[in-house]
Amino acid sequence: MKFVWILFITIHWAIIINGLDQEDNDFADFEFYDDEAATVEVNKAPGAKGGAKDTKTNEDFIELDDSDDGIVEDDEFDHFSDKDEFEGFAGSDDALPLDKKTKEPKLTIAKVPLHFRKWDSYWIEMLFLLGLMVYFVNYAMGKSKNVKIANAWLNAHKSFLEENFALVGDDGKKETDYSETGIMLKESDSVFTLWCSGRVCCEGMLVELKLIKRQDLLSLTIGLLSAKNQDQVVVKAEISKDSMDSFVFAVSTKKCATKLFKDMSDLKQYCVSVAKADEKYNLPTGYSVLSELAEASSAILDARLVAMLHKYNNVIESIHISDQYVGVQVEQEGPVMKQPETKKMLIVSFFISEKTDMEEFRPLLQLVIYLIDKLKRFKLSREGKMKAEKNRMRVEEEFLKSSHALRMEAAAQKKEEKRKQEKEKIMNEDNVEKQIKLERKMKRKDAKKAMPKMKSMSIHL
C-alpha cells in the first residue's frame, strides 16, 4: 500500500514538472520541427550509414504524431491551385491562352540593316546632302562671279569718271570694307554702288549695279524662266536746283513705261503718253514717251539721243528726267498732311552683259554726262514755263483738297470720339440728379448746333 502511494505521488509530480516546462518555454512547439528538419537532413546526407533505417524511423515518427495540431501539412494550401475553386487565377490553367497551354511562345528577332554598309537605305539623306552641296558651291561661285563683273565694269569706266568728277568712290564717312570691289560699295552679294561728286550743275551721281542673284540657286532657277533676267546698271544724277527748268519727261520701252507710270507719282500727275512717239520723234520700234511739255520732248530727243536709242535699243531701258521726283509711290496708312520733298533728277537705266567687253558700254555712261550738260543749257520758253507752273499749281490744289477732306474726316472722327466719351461719363455718373443735368446740357448743346446760323445786319440812317 505504501508503494502504491509513492508511485502515485511520483507520477503526479512528473506531470506537474512537465506542465511547468511547457508553460515556461513558449517556443517549445517549434523545437519539434527543428528536430524533424535536422533528422531529415541527416537522413538525406549522401554516404551516411543507416540512412534507410533513419528515414524509416522519421516516417514512423511523423505517422505517430499526425494528430498533433502543431504540424503543418503539405497539402494545406492546395486549394489555391484548384481550378474549380478560383476562376482566372494565375495558377489556374484556364487563365492561360490556348497557345500558351500547348507550346511556349516563339521569339523572333527583327532584322536591322547594318549601319554604313547598305547605302540604299540612306538615299533620302544622300539627296539632301547633295542638294546642300550644290547650293553652297553655287553660292560661292555666284558670289565670286558677281564681284568679277562689278570689278570689270569699274575698271572700264573708272578713268572716265575720274575725268568728269572730282571724287569717285566713298567720301570717307562710312566705315566699309572695300577689299573685294575696290572703291565700290557692296550693298549685297548682287548689288554694288558707286558714289561720284564734284561736278558743275550736279549735286552728285550714284551708280548702282543690280546684278543677277547668281549666289541664290532658287532665284537663279526662277530667273531662267524670265526674259528680263539681265544685269542692270542704274545711274541716278541729282541736278542742282537752278540748273534745270521745270518739266517731267521719260522715254522707255513700252513694258517699262507702263511700270514707271504706275509706280512714279511725278509721271502719273504731270505726264501723258505720246501717241505714235516712234513716228513723231523717229524712235526705234518698242519705245514710248511720257511727256509733260512737247517743247521739252523735242529738245531732249535730239539727233544724238535718237541715234543712241537706235544703236543700243536692246540695252537702254529708260531715261527719266523730272523736277518733281519723289521716288516710288508708297501707300501710307495715315492721312498725308504735307507734300513730299521733291528733287531734280536724271535717271538712266540700261543692261549689261557679262559676255560682252565692258568697254563697249562706255558710250552709255558718256550719254549720261551729255544729258546732264544738256539740262543745264536747255531753257523753256515763256509759254512753256507758264504751262509748267500751271500744272504744278493744279497738282498742289488737288493735294490741298484731298488733304482738306482728310483733315475734315479726321476732325469729325475726333469729334465723335469726344462725344462718345461724354456719353460714357454721363452713364457712369452715380448721382442721378447730376446725370439728368448733364443730359439736359448735352441736348441744349446739340439743339444749338442744329439751329441755322443767322447773320445780323445793322442799317444806319
ABEGO torsion letter per residue (X at the ends): XAAAAAAAAAAAAAAAAAAAAAAABAAAAAAAAAAAAAAAAAAABBGBBGAAAAAAAAAAAAAAAAABAABBBAAAAAAAABAAABBGBAABAAABBAAAAABBBBBBBBBBBBBGABAAAAAAAAAAAAAAAAAAAAAAAAAAAAAAAAAAAAAAAAAAAAAABABBEBAGABBBBAAAAEABBBABAABBBBBBBGBBGBAEBBBBBBBBBAABAAAAAAAAABAABBBBBBBBBBBBAAABBBBBBBBBBAAAAAAAAAABAAAAAABBBBBGAAAAAGBBBGBBBBBABAAAAAAABBAAAAAAAAAAAAABABBBBBAABAEBBBBBABBBABBBBBBBBBBBBBBBBAABBAAAAAAAAAAAAAAAAAAAABBBBAAAAAAAAAAAAAAAAAAAAAAAAAAAAAAAAAAAAAAAAAAAAAAABABAAAAAAAAAAAAAAAAAAABBBBBBBBBBX
